[in-house]
């Protein structure tokens, strides 16, 4: 199974950005933790991070035919991007929305998720471990369990 892990705006600043919410671990720490867990699970994982909505849309389009599942943390685009919802629905790749924090416990505007309608599941508020849970959801669905 091939999983694409997509991260949206400002996730490259993990460790610096609001450490009381996101912790002190870096984006590189996140990717390494995901790599180790993917290896244990027997899945292949690739990563893409962008601060630009169109680049994320392009990455999802390019995943068609190459990727079996997507784990996406759209960052702030969660609350604004119909384009990400549309592309997830268009490519029909099982996608799990993930958030390090729980947006439902934060500012009112963060409770809105456009992409959620196109996702098979949402994992939120579990820190970096949420990415592993998202991969497990995809792997379980892929194996037919």
C-alpha positions, -999 to 999 in steps of 0.1 A, spaced: 0 0 0 12 35 -9 2 64 13 7 100 6 9 123 37 0 159 28 5 188 51 -8 223 45 3 258 55 26 264 84 30 227 93 66 231 82 69 254 113 61 227 138 82 231 169 82 269 164 45 275 158 24 278 190 42 250 209 16 251 236 -9 238 210 14 218 186 43 208 208 80 212 204 87 184 179 95 195 144 81 187 110 112 165 104 104 147 137 68 141 124 80 127 91 105 104 108 79 91 132 55 84 103 83 67 83 91 44 113 55 34 118 49 29 81 78 5 79 64 -14 109 30 -15 91 45 -26 59 33 4 39 52 28 17 48 65 26 57 97 8 54 133 20 44 166 6 40 199 24 30 232 9 18 266 20 -1 270 -13 -36 256 -19 -30 250 -56 1 230 -50 -18 207 -26 -46 203 -52 -19 194 -78 -3 169 -55 -37 152 -50 -44 151 -87 -9 136 -94 -16 109 -68 -43 93 -91 -31 59 -102 0 60 -79 -14 63 -44 -37 40 -25 -46 64 3 -40 100 15 -35 113 50 -41 151 49 -37 178 74 -49 208 54 -40 232 81 -59 265 78 -73 253 44 -95 229 64 -117 259 71 -116 276 37 -109 253 8 -137 240 -13 -110 232 -39 -94 206 -17 -128 190 -11 -135 189 -48 -102 173 -57 -104 147 -30 -139 138 -43 -127 138 -79 -98 115 -76 -117 89 -54 -86 80 -33 -96 71 2 -85 101 23 -83 106 61 -83 142 75 -60 146 105 -53 174 129 -27 176 156 -49 196 179 -87 193 181 -101 222 161 -135 217 178 -120 230 211 -105 261 196 -118 292 179 -153 290 165 -142 293 128 -120 262 132 -151 240 138 -158 242 101 -142 216 78 -149 216 41 -127 187 33 -143 164 59 -172 157 35 -148 140 11 -129 119 37 -135 84 49 -125 94 85 -112 123 106 -86 120 134 -82 151 156 -65 160 189 -42 131 191 -9 149 183 15 132 159 0 98 168 -31 109 149 -11 104 116 -4 68 126 -41 62 134 -50 77 100 -26 53 82 -40 24 102 -75 34 90 -64 34 54 -44 2 57 -74 -16 73 -97 -4 46 -72 -14 19 -69 -50 33 -106 -54 32 -110 -58 70 
